[in-house]
């Protein structure tokens, strides 16, 4: 589960154990969220695990290819944990309200249970482009265009 799930109190999962990472706990700084997590940990309904580096790299690479470049380290750790757990044969599902996590999880074939809204309707591959000169490539939106210096933007790629 991601930080939003913890902050909003989704610490009890029916017939399952919720798993998150320490990076997610760092994002969920809210005192009430930390208390809920502590209580859930003591009750055995939530575990804090760290993903293996190989799965972190797989999640980062998939994010780069899809253009989801604004994911936090906590977001990457959630995706990496889900990848790792599914490779171990666990039935996994990511609880999140984050569209970028949902987008990448769907691309990776991971199940998602959206909270607060219905979730994404389709997977989007993003591209970074310059509205002034037409340059398209890998960079961060807001950075200057390497060709003309104009501010870069992000848009869904049309394949």
N, C-alpha and C positions, 0 to 999 in steps of 0.2 A: 504494500500500500504506500501511497505517496503522502507528502506532508499535508495536503488538503484533507485527505481521508482522516488523518490523525487529529488535525485541528477541529474538524467538524464532528468528531466523535465516533467515527466508524471503526471502533477497535474490536467489536464483537462480530465474528463471522460465523454464520451457522455451520455446524458440522465440519469445521476446519480450523486451522491455526493460521492466523495472520502473520505475515513476515514482512519486515522492513529492514532498512540499513541505518547505521549510525549517522550517515549523511542526511537522511530524511529527518532523523531526530534533531539534528542541528538546525534544520529549516523550521521545524515545528517548535519554535521557542516559547510559544504561548504557555503560560503556567498551567492552565487547565488541561491543555493537550498533553503536557509532560506528565501530569498527575494521572490522566486516563491511561497513558502508555505504561506507566509504572504499575498501576493497578492491574492492567491486562497482562503484563509480564509476570507479575506475582501469581495471577490466576491461571497462567499457562495458556492464555488464548492469543498471545502475540509473542513472537520471537524476533530478536534483532540479530541479523546475520550480515556478513560482508560477502559480496560477490567475488568470485575468483577473477584475477586480472584478465584472463583470456575472454571472459564474458563481458567484462567492462569494455575491452577493446572491440569486441563484436558489436556491442551496442553503439559505441562511438562511431565506428565505421559505417554502420547502417544509418545513423543519424546524419553523417556527412553526405552519404549518397542520396538521401532523401531531402536534404536541404534543411533539416531540423537542427539548425546551428545554435539556437538559443536555449537549448536544454541545459539545466543546471547539473552539477555533479550528482546531486541527490536524485534527479530524474533519471540520469544514466544508470545510477546504482539500482533503482527500482527495475528498470528494463533488464539490466544484467542479472539481477537476482531471479527474475521471471524466466529468462533464458536458461540459466543454470538449473533452476528447479525443474523446468520442463525436460531438460536433457537427462535429469535424474529420474524421470518418470512420474514426477508429481503432477497432479491436475492443478494447473495454476490459472489464476485470474487476477489481473491488476485492477485495484480500486483507485480511481482517479477522476478528477474533474478537468484535468489538463488535456486540451485538444492535441498538443504536440506529442505527449506520451501516448495518447490513443492512436494517433496517426502512425507513429513508429511501431507501436505494439502490433497494430493490424498488419503492417507491412512484414513484420517478423513472424506472423502467424500465432501471436499470443492472444489469449482471450482477455477482454477488458469488460469491467462492469463500471460504467460511468456513474458518477454521483453528481447531483445537483442539476443535471440536464440530460438530454437524450443521447448525447455522444455524437461522434462523427458519422457522416453518411457515406463518405468515400475517402480513400487514401489519397493524399495530395503530395506530389513531389514538387518541392520549391526550387526556384532558381533566383539567383541574384543578378540584377541587371542595372544598366545605366540608362535612365530616361533621356539623357542628352545625346549620347553618341551610339547607343544600342549595344554596347559591350555586354556580354553575358559570361559569367564564370563563377568561380568559387571565391567568395569573400563574405564579409559581414555587411548586412544592410547598415547604412549610415556612414560607412567608410568612404573615402574618396575613390572615384573610379580610377583604375590604373592607367587608363588611356587618356581621359580628359579632365579628371579631377572633380567631376560632379558627384553629388551624394548618391550612393548606391541604394537600391530598393530591392524588395523581395516580392515575387509573384508566383502563382501556381504555374508550373511548366506544362505546356501543351505538347503532349507526345503524339 
